[in-house]
Amino acid sequence: MEEWANDHDQAASLPLDPVLDIKAVSLLAESLLAHRGSDIVIDAEQVERLGAQSLQVLLSAVATWRADGHLLEVANPSEAFTEGLRVFGIDDQSWLKHPHVG
């Protein structure tokens, strides 16, 4: 993780809402698109519920940032966030441990 620490300091921060259900999808997508082309740290500390549609938006962001060659990190994942990943079959250890997707 040290190799991207300098990039991390310059990354935009995007805190996630506590409830990431169908109602949160549009705002989440808009917020992510506003940061496209720059490094971003998504703060998942406050997440209490992760819905399928919001997870799809986040997974799409990971793919987009990877294709664009930018850093995307999910920081401070709450227990509910990581459990939500597991429920949907996402390996939280590999997904959260490789923030530099470029």
Secondary structure, 3 states (H helix, E strand, C coil): CHHHHHHHHHCEEEECCCEECHHHHHHHHHHHHHCCCCCEEEECCCCCEECHHHHHHHHHHHHHHHHHCCCEEEECCCHHHHHHHHHCCCCHHHHHHCCCCC
